[in-house]
Every structure is written in C-alpha cells, then in structure tokens.
Amino acid sequence: MTTVTFLQVRPAPHVNEIWASTRRKEGTLVVEVDTPALSDIEGAQRGGLLLASGSFDLDAPAYVVLPGSVPSLRAMGVAGWRITVVDSRDRMEVLDAVAVSQAAYLRTTRSRVADAAQIAGLPGCETTVSVFVDTIRDAVSAVESGAG
C-alpha cells in the first residue's frame, strides 16, 4: 500500500484572522505567503491555518524555499520537517538541498514528478515528492509517478 499525504494549500499575499478562518472552514490547512509579516503569521494561526513562508526574515512555522536558501535555513537551525524545497530543475542543486536540509518535501511540477522521485529515492534522502494537482485523476497519476 502506498502512503499519500494530502494537504490543501492556498497561496496569499497577506493573511488576517477572518480570511484564515474562512479558508479553514473551506478545508484549507496551510497558507503560503512569500514574504510574510508577523501579522500574517499571527492572523493565520488565530484563524486556524499554518503559515509556510517563502522567506526567512521571520521565524515561521514552515518554509517553502528554493535550494539556494537551504544553507541559511540550516544556519538558523530550522529542522528538516519544517522545510519544503522547490525543484529548481538542477538535479545536483536539488539533491544537495534535500540531503543537507533533510527537507520533508520536494515540491515539483507534474511533468517532473518522476525525476523528483528519483532524487527522493536516493540513499540519504528522506524527502517526499510533493506536487499541486487539480483533480483526483491528476493525483492518481502523480502518485503513480512517485509523488507521496
């Protein structure tokens, strides 16, 4: 049996408690904000959402970053379970980032799931391939290609 993680994520430029609580009632669990302010993090939490940050200017619950940001996150002592590395299409850069960070997830595009799964399957990589999908059919296809 294949284990699959399902997470409803929504991007936003900013977050407040009312917006977050409305999205939470719709089923969203995580909001991604590229460069959040402290008020975004607090509003997300008060509204029942976890905020994933694209920057590391503030201490956030989770981070979604390009491979080049991994050294800074590691220097800050951010645990791998809080990190999602975004696939930059450079195999060695991505491999280095997921291995060094011990990132929980490697986010990629639908067309690169199989390539990302090869990286995730290498010794020393404890990451799970993550991909956005729109339909159940897309999700099944992604899982068949190696997403988890």
DAUR-V70878 format. One record per backbone hydrogen bond with DSSP energy under -1.0 kcal/mol. NH is the residue of the N-H (numbers start at 0). CO is the residue of the C=O. If there is no record, write none. Layout:
nh=<NH;NH>
co=<CO;CO>
This chain:
nh=<4;9;11;19;20;21;22;23;24;25;26;27;28;29;30;31;32;40;41;42;43;44;45;46;47;48;49;51;52;53;61;62;63;64;68;69;72;73;74;75;76;77;81;82;83;84;85;86;93;94;95;96;97;98;99;100;101;103;103;104;105;106;107;111;115;116;117;118;119;120;121;124;127;129;138;139;140;141;142;143;144;145;146;147>
co=<147;29;31;15;16;17;18;19;20;21;23;22;7;7;49;9;51;36;37;38;39;40;41;42;44;43;28;30;61;32;50;81;52;83;65;66;68;69;70;71;73;72;78;79;62;104;64;106;89;90;91;92;93;94;95;96;97;79;82;82;127;84;129;108;111;112;113;114;115;116;118;121;103;105;134;135;136;137;138;139;140;142;141;128>
